[in-house]
């Protein structure tokens, strides 16, 4: 026969294992929900990109001024050049690349200033 303390230790261990299994199942459920949400976002983003691509292709028949075409070409070249620096940020792995200023909106003070005339 097993001593009582050994039996109670086994019971505690069994409860811990069941709790751990429940935690793992909850984590797996959460991960599946997150993956499903990410997939849905990706489908929407892909549809938006395809719609933008169609819109751009439909504009191709319009003749743009050569200076605008040149600026557009230079712009997209810069964007493509910057993609490797920004990719980790867009994937949520890092902060924005160095040299990018974050914009903080200051709370507007709507109280009247000293010496100002109320309107």
N, C-alpha and C positions, 0 to 999 in steps of 0.2 A: 504494500500500500504506500501511497504517496503522502508525505506529511502535508498538513493543511496549508502551510505557507507556500509550498511548491505549487499546490493547486490554485491558490489565490494569485500567485505570480503568473501562472499560465493563463488564468482568466484575464488578468490585466494586459498581458501580452496579446491575447486574442482581441480584446477590445481596441488596443492600439492599432493592430493590424487592420481591423475592420474600419476604424476611423481613417487610417491612411488610405485604404482602398477607396473609401467614399470621397476623400479629398482628391485623389487621382481621377476618379470618374467625373467629379465636378470640374476639374481642370480640363479634362478632355472635352467635356461638353462646351465649356467656355471657348476653348480653342476652335472647336468646330463652328461655333456661332461666329467667332471672329473671322475665320476663313471664309465662311459663307458671306458675311458682310463685305469682306474685301473683294470677293469674287463679283458681287453685285456692283460695287463701286467701279471695279475694273471694266465691267460690261458697259456701264454708263459712260465712263471716260472714253472707252473705245468708240462708242457710238458718237460721242461729241467730236472726237478727233476725225472720224470718218465724215461727219457732217461738215466740219470745217474744211476738210480736204476737198469735198465736192464743191463747196462754196468757192474755194480758191481756184479750182479747175474751171468753174463756170466763169470766173473773172478773166481767165487767160485770153479770151477773145478781145478783151478791152485793150486798147493800145495805151500804154503808160509812157509818160515822158522818160527819156533815157536816164535823166538824173534820178528820178524816183526808182527806176529799176536798179540803178547802181547802188543807191542807198539801201534798198531792200536786200540786195545781194550781200552788201557789207554787213548789214544787221544780222542776217541769218548765219553768216560766217562767224560772227562774234558769238552768237548764241551757241552754235555747235562747238566752238572752241571752249566755251565756259561750261558745257554740260558735265564733263568729268569732275569739275570742282563742285558742282551743285548736286550731283546725283546722290551722294550719301545724305545730304540734307533732305532731299525730297523723299528718300526712303526712311527718314526718321532716325538715322544712325548718328548724325552729328548736328552741331549748330550750323548756322549760316557761315559760308566761307569768310575768311578774314578780309576786311576792307568793305564789308557791307554794313551800313549803318542801320540799326533798328530804329524805327520811328515810334516814338512814344507820344501819344496824343495828350496834351496838357488839358486839364479840366478848366473850362472857361469860367472865369469869375464874373458873375452877373450882378454882383453887389456894386452900388455906386461908389466911385472913387472920391477921395477927399478933394474938395474944390470943384468937382464936376457938377454940372447943372442937370437935374433929373429931366428926362424927356417925357 
